[in-house]
Amino acid sequence: MAIARLGASPTPLDSFEWRESRAAHGGVQTVIEPAISFTVRDDGSLEPTLPKTIRFKDDDGSIRPVAPFFELWGRFQSPHDGSVEELPLTPALLSELGITMRHLAIEVTASNYKAARRVTDAVTGVADMGCSFTARVQIAGDEHARHPLNAFSRHTSGQALLVSPDKPIPLGAVQWIRPRGDAASGFEDVDLAVLRLRFTPAVGTVYGPPRAVTGIDRLAVTGPIDVWQLAGTEEGRMHVIVPPENRILNDDTPWSRYRMVTGLYDDPQPQDGYDGSDDGDSTSWGVVDDSCDALITASLAWRDQRYRCNARVFAGPPAFAPDRRPFYGVNDDLDDRDLPLIEVTRENFDAVKGEVVQLFRRVFETAGSLNLDQARTEALQDNAAKTAATGATEQLPATGGASMTRDDQPWVDRVPDLTPGQQASVFSTTSVRGDTLPFTQVPPFVHSQLMDETVLIDFLRRRHAHVRRLLRPPFGLIGEWAGEPGPEPNPAFRDPRVLRDLLHDMRMPPYMRDAYYVPLSLTRRQYHMMIGFLDLLAAEEQQGAQP
């Protein structure tokens, strides 16, 4: 599984790794360090390099795409003792088994289902696949040319095609790399004979019907200060929706007529995440982008059997803060699904401490990239649309204008001191000092001090009860839910049937949303690790000892 990132440059981004660097003042920060990268030669083989610097854009401003490589591996079982090992496939290894490159085949299927997902029938749950578009290529094992992924709409009888075959949408390209039998000078440890495939994503643009020409900014919400003003846009400004050369889509499809909140469709969250929402009657402009998900299948035919394996790649937007690590990534989601909960003990204290330290450093890096004032405004407006605001109690923080102000006791800690004069308001975005983004300034300042391991552990030991209270619980497993939930939340986990568990407040991470447009939490595994770590610190404190 890999993530590709869109970019219009013909030169892919070189590889880099995250490293920790200790600044002159003693703080720890994440930096990027160049790593061994591959250049694809004219004959389809690879040339390894080690760049001295990392360039994210060309001189003309074009963003360099992230174009990942996949290696093809095999699982081999010994005929002697039955042991199994996994090895990267090379022509030499295949030759030992009497297999040639002609026994191999690669198929790549790349699709964009966003519009089809939008027009899923609310009653039947059936999506109109004529509003999706897919590219499919098949590559022989001895073929090493670059193959474009030109996508068009697959459809059934009675469905209109959004994207016609004669005007496809480019979703990128794939290339089955030619293996090399020699080593590159200075890179003798890099095995260039390993079978690899490269996926290069699309340029990152939009497509639409002929009418998707220009649109006018309109304020999506009303109030003293709203989220679009915070973002710096200007009401009434004219924008080009789709470049002229990309106005190639059919304007007579369900996607061209789509409107959210009509009851006709199974609207995904967020509902207004499409061009045309909150503009006039919110009818779609019929616009799509060139991101995609792709399935890569390798097949090996040998001795009357066919062996298959799959890989997946997700092509999304560029990372505009490449030296900032998210505290919650795809890997954390997979760990949450596949690995057991972490039981914190004296024996594994040091190992868990390392994970806790890294988690807080990632939290700091995420917090430094977030406009907390905008996120707070939008989150509290979302609360107001669901229910009347609630004030702070000993059990739960405020969900209205008092959230993260001096009135949000006992939850709020240092925010009132760092943003003096802050008023309790959903729309309040200026303190008496004149700070236009007072909330945004707080998390980086507070969390930067916790980047130092000694300071962090001392803080958690002294304030373990406060930190425990500030952590928003994750959603519980279905087996943990009560048969009939009461009105009050369970303190150990959240339940999507309980309204209060769906409301935003200042608990960590504050005002951020998950994929279902409800308050984000740590993963279940991260949360239980933190609670176990805090419990151990509390127990050691009571015993007068330190681990």
Protein Blocks (a to p, Z undefined) as FASTA:
>chain_A
ZZddddfbfbdcddddddddddfkopacddddddddddddfkopacddddfbdcfbdfko
pacddddddddddddddfklopacdddddfklmmmnopafklpccddddddfklmmmmpc
fklopacfklgccddddddfkbcbdcdddddddddehiacfbafklccdebjaddddddf
bdcehilmpcfkbccddddddebiadddfklmbdcdddfbgcjbdfklmnopaehiacdf
bdfklmmbcfbbfklmgcehklpaccdddfklcghihpajlpaehiacfbdcdddddddd
eehiacddddddddddddfblmbccfbdfklmmmmmmpccddddfklmmmmmmmmmmmmm
mmmmmmmmpcfklmmmmmmmmmmmmpccddddfkbccfblmnopaklcckbmklmmmmgh
iacdfklcbdfkopablmlmmmmmmmmmmmpmklmmmmmmmmmmmmmmmpccddddfklp
cfbacfbdcfkbccfkbmklmpccfbdcehiacfkopacdddfklmmmmmmmmmmmmmmm
mnopaZZ
